[in-house]
Amino acid sequence: MSKYNGWVSYENWNVMLWLNNTEHLYFGMMEVIEAREEVPSYIELILCLGLANENTGDGTPFLNSNLDYVELDKHIKDMKLDLSSETTTP
């Protein structure tokens, strides 16, 4: 796969663009990530947010066969680690 704005694909970039930049989606995502002891997978996160059958504003389905779930899971894990370091930093 080719790179798109630093992501593996356009689809990965697009779903994370919308999750990170749409206020209610961002705060919902952060709430799910913070509430869980274990890092949720991207698919679990999308299911919790009720987005399984939804598309981004650009028409990319939040769940689709063109997504690289390994990359998305890593991004979610990094977000959880960032949250953990913020709460432990004096």
Secondary structure, 3 states (H helix, E strand, C coil): CCCECCECCHHHHHHHHHHHHCHHHHHHHHHHHHHCCCCCCHHHHHHHCCCCCCECCCCCECCCCCCCHHHHHHHHHHHHHHHHHHHHCC
